[in-house]
Amino acid sequence: MNNLPARSLENEDLRVFVAVVRKGGFAAAAGELGMSPAYVSKRIGILEETLAVKLFARTTRRVLLTEEGERVLERTQAILDGLDALMDDVAASGGEPRGRLRICASFGFGRNVVAPAVARLAAAYPRLQIRFEVLDRLVDGAEGFDLDVRVGDDIAPHLVARKLMANHRILCAAPSYLERRGTPATLRELAGHDCLAIKERDHPFGVWRLRGRHGQETVKVSGPLSTNHGEIALRWAVEGAGIVLRSRWDAQAWIDAGRLVQVLPDYTQEANVWAVYPQRLAGSAKLRACVAFLQRHLQASAGA
């Protein structure tokens, strides 16, 4: 890498390289980019030939960055960040966001709430190229996503967060369950009930922290059923399997229909909706415009 490459670097090759690093393999990167694994391998080969270095040490199961690859990655990310910033500045001067935007959210919230908002965002700004993914885990800001729309107030300090919408979780159960097992009168009584624990993203499994008249209280819950998917737990609750802790936006329609009843209404769990993104994108005009749009749409949908 001491000399300049004989041929010019292709922007696409650099982005393919970063995707392979991020996804840990050619096939996974190909799936993300909408390319064939053979084409990804070809672009990496061209990039290695252009730079005259070996970027990856390939094994039967995964690809690992070489020492030269680590150096190239650092410089590549700086180049791509600079290009994205340039495109962002040009777009901002024209008054319309454009370019790539990768957004993620959790399963149920992403499918039911964020996805419709993203569709409206794409309609409002047709020059955006949006990729939206739902995940069962938190992203750390280094996975290539520009924006994580997440529920919950526990956000790492190295990330930037902007509140999109106020939200809280409530306890609820089906009338059939309460008729069979009785209605808990205190938070402590939940320990003796069938509670539907959810391991979803950053939710502490089997530990419910709720705020009531006397401040925050914690109760350890258990039951014969647990899941990593909130919508499954909610469906189990509707069918009378136990007590669930879910966001009001998720449970309200079932409550209105009489299929669920709020339990211990004095207790709630704050779980606001946030736009979370890496520090390096804090100055992005494109991202600011998109976050402002999502904020307006989500608050209008919630009647905030």
C-alpha positions in Angstrom: 0.0 0.0 0.0 3.0 2.3 -0.2 2.2 3.3 -3.8 -1.0 4.6 -5.3 -3.0 1.9 -7.1 -2.6 1.8 -10.9 -6.3 1.8 -11.4 -8.9 4.0 -9.7 -10.8 2.6 -6.7 -14.5 2.0 -7.3 -17.0 3.3 -4.8 -19.0 0.1 -5.1 -15.9 -2.1 -4.4 -15.3 -0.2 -1.2 -18.9 -0.6 0.0 -18.8 -4.3 -0.9 -15.6 -4.6 1.2 -17.2 -3.0 4.2 -20.3 -5.2 3.9 -18.2 -8.3 3.9 -16.4 -7.2 7.0 -19.7 -6.2 8.7 -21.5 -9.4 7.8 -18.5 -11.7 8.3 -18.7 -13.5 5.0 -19.2 -13.2 1.3 -22.6 -14.9 1.2 -24.1 -12.8 4.0 -22.8 -9.6 2.4 -24.2 -10.7 -1.0 -27.6 -11.2 0.7 -27.5 -7.7 2.2 -26.4 -6.0 -1.0 -28.7 -7.9 -3.4 -25.8 -9.4 -5.3 -24.6 -12.9 -5.9 -21.8 -14.3 -3.8 -19.7 -14.8 -7.0 -20.1 -11.2 -7.8 -19.1 -10.1 -4.3 -16.0 -12.4 -4.5 -15.1 -10.9 -7.9 -15.4 -7.3 -6.6 -13.2 -8.2 -3.6 -10.7 -9.8 -5.9 -10.6 -6.6 -8.0 -10.1 -4.5 -4.9 -7.3 -6.7 -3.7 -5.6 -6.5 -7.1 -6.0 -2.7 -7.2 -4.4 -2.3 -3.8 -1.9 -5.1 -4.3 -2.7 -6.5 -0.8 -4.6 -9.5 0.6 -7.6 -8.2 2.5 -9.0 -11.4 3.9 -7.7 -14.7 5.3 -10.4 -17.2 4.2 -11.3 -20.3 6.2 -13.9 -23.0 5.6 -16.4 -21.2 7.8 -15.6 -17.5 7.8 -13.4 -14.7 6.5 -11.0 -12.8 8.7 -9.4 -9.5 8.0 -5.6 -9.5 7.5 -3.4 -6.8 9.1 -3.4 -5.0 5.8 -7.2 -5.5 5.6 -7.6 -3.7 9.0 -5.7 -0.7 7.7 -7.7 -0.6 4.5 -10.9 -0.8 6.5 -10.1 2.2 8.6 -9.2 4.3 5.5 -12.2 2.9 3.6 -14.6 3.9 6.3 -13.2 7.4 6.3 -13.5 7.7 2.5 -17.1 6.4 2.5 -18.1 8.7 5.4 -16.6 11.6 3.5 -18.5 10.7 0.3 -21.8 10.3 2.3 -21.2 13.6 4.0 -20.6 15.3 0.6 -23.8 13.8 -0.8 -25.6 14.8 2.3 -24.4 18.4 2.0 -25.4 18.6 -1.7 -28.8 17.2 -1.0 -29.3 19.6 1.9 -28.6 22.5 -0.3 -31.4 21.3 -2.6 -33.8 20.9 0.2 -34.6 17.2 -0.3 -32.9 14.2 1.4 -31.5 11.7 -1.0 -29.1 8.7 -1.0 -29.0 5.4 1.0 -30.6 5.1 4.4 -30.5 1.9 6.4 -33.1 1.7 9.2 -33.7 -1.1 11.7 -36.3 -1.8 14.5 -37.5 -4.7 16.6 -39.8 -7.3 15.3 -43.3 -6.4 16.3 -42.8 -2.7 16.7 -40.9 -2.6 13.4 -43.6 -4.5 11.5 -46.6 -2.8 12.9 -45.5 0.8 13.6 -42.2 1.6 12.0 -42.7 0.0 8.6 -45.8 2.1 7.7 -43.9 5.2 8.8 -40.9 4.2 6.6 -43.2 3.7 3.7 -44.6 7.3 4.2 -41.0 8.5 4.5 -40.1 7.0 1.1 -43.1 8.5 -0.5 -42.3 11.9 0.9 -38.7 11.7 -0.2 -38.5 9.7 -3.4 -34.8 10.3 -3.8 -34.0 8.2 -0.7 -33.0 4.5 -1.1 -34.2 2.9 2.1 -33.4 -0.5 3.4 -35.5 -1.5 6.4 -34.7 -4.5 8.6 -36.3 -5.9 11.8 -34.0 -7.6 14.3 -34.4 -9.4 17.7 -31.3 -7.6 19.1 -29.8 -4.2 19.7 -27.4 -2.8 17.2 -24.2 -1.2 18.4 -23.8 1.6 15.9 -21.0 -0.2 14.0 -23.1 -2.5 11.9 -23.8 -0.2 9.0 -27.3 1.0 10.1 -27.9 4.7 9.9 -30.9 4.7 12.2 -32.3 2.4 14.9 -35.9 3.1 15.8 -36.1 1.5 19.2 -38.4 1.2 22.3 -36.8 1.7 25.7 -34.8 4.3 27.5 -31.6 2.4 28.1 -29.3 3.8 25.4 -25.5 3.5 25.3 -23.8 6.9 25.9 -21.7 6.6 22.7 -24.9 6.7 20.6 -27.0 9.8 19.7 -30.7 9.5 20.7 -33.7 11.7 19.8 -37.1 11.0 21.4 -39.7 10.3 18.8 -42.8 9.4 20.9 -43.8 8.9 24.5 -44.8 5.4 25.3 -45.2 3.1 28.2 -45.9 -0.6 28.9 -48.8 -1.9 30.8 -49.8 -5.2 32.5 -52.8 -7.0 31.0 -54.5 -10.4 30.8 -57.5 -12.1 29.3 -60.8 -12.1 31.3 -60.7 -15.9 31.1 -57.3 -16.1 32.8 -58.4 -13.6 35.6 -61.6 -15.6 36.2 -59.5 -18.8 36.6 -56.6 -17.5 38.6 -57.9 -14.3 40.1 -56.8 -10.7 39.7 -53.5 -9.7 41.4 -54.0 -6.8 43.9 -50.3 -6.0 44.4 -47.2 -6.1 42.4 -45.8 -8.8 44.7 -48.7 -11.1 43.8 -47.4 -11.4 40.2 -44.8 -13.8 41.4 -47.6 -16.3 42.0 -49.1 -15.9 38.6 -48.4 -17.3 35.1 -46.5 -14.4 33.6 -45.4 -14.4 29.9 -41.8 -13.4 30.0 -40.2 -12.0 26.8 -36.5 -11.9 25.9 -36.7 -9.2 23.2 -33.8 -7.0 22.4 -32.7 -5.3 25.7 -35.7 -6.5 27.9 -34.4 -8.1 31.1 -35.7 -11.6 31.0 -38.1 -12.5 33.8 -37.6 -9.2 35.6 -40.3 -6.6 35.4 -39.4 -3.1 36.6 -42.5 -0.9 37.0 -43.2 2.5 38.3 -46.2 3.1 40.6 -47.3 5.5 43.3 -44.3 4.8 45.5 -41.7 4.9 42.7 -40.0 2.1 40.9 -40.4 -1.5 42.0 -39.0 -4.7 40.7 -40.7 -8.2 40.6 -39.3 -11.5 39.5 -41.8 -13.3 37.4 -42.1 -16.8 35.8 -44.5 -19.1 34.1 -44.8 -22.1 31.8 -44.5 -20.0 28.6 -41.8 -17.6 27.5 -40.6 -16.3 24.1 -38.3 -13.9 22.3 -41.2 -12.4 20.4 -43.5 -9.9 21.9 -46.4 -10.5 19.5 -46.4 -14.2 20.4 -46.6 -13.4 24.1 -49.4 -11.0 23.4 -51.3 -13.6 21.5 -50.8 -16.1 24.4 -52.2 -13.5 26.8 -55.3 -13.0 24.6 -55.8 -16.8 24.6 -55.8 -16.8 28.4 -52.3 -18.2 29.0 -51.1 -15.5 31.5 -50.3 -11.9 32.3 -48.1 -10.0 29.8 -46.2 -6.7 29.9 -46.6 -4.9 26.6 -46.6 -1.4 25.2 -50.0 0.2 25.2 -49.9 0.7 21.4 -49.6 -3.1 21.1 -52.3 -4.0 23.6 -54.9 -1.2 23.3 -56.9 -2.7 20.4 -57.3 -6.0 22.4 -58.4 -4.0 25.5 -60.9 -2.0 23.4 -62.3 -5.3 22.1 -62.7 -6.7 25.6 -60.2 -9.5 24.9 -57.7 -8.1 27.4 -58.1 -6.3 30.7 -55.4 -4.0 32.2 -54.1 -5.4 35.4 -52.7 -3.2 38.2 -53.3 0.0 36.3 -51.3 2.1 38.8 -48.2 0.4 37.5 -46.5 1.2 34.1 -43.1 0.8 32.6 -41.7 3.8 30.7 -40.6 2.7 27.2 -40.4 5.7 25.0 -39.6 5.5 21.3 -36.2 6.8 20.2 -34.3 7.5 17.0 -30.8 6.2 17.7 -27.8 6.7 15.5 -24.0 6.8 15.5 -22.1 9.9 16.6 -20.5 10.2 13.2 -24.0 10.9 11.7 -24.9 13.6 14.3 -24.4 16.3 11.7 -26.2 14.6 8.8 -28.9 16.9 7.3 -30.4 13.9 5.6 -30.8 12.0 8.9 -32.1 15.0 10.7 -34.8 15.5 8.1 -35.8 11.8 8.2 -35.9 11.7 12.0 -38.1 14.8 12.1 -40.4 13.2 9.6 -40.7 10.0 11.6 -41.3 12.0 14.8 -44.2 13.9 13.2 -45.7 10.8 11.8 -45.4 8.7 14.9 -46.8 11.4 17.2 -49.7 12.1 14.8 -50.5 8.3 14.7 -50.4 8.1 18.5 -52.5 11.3 18.9 -49.7 12.9 20.8 
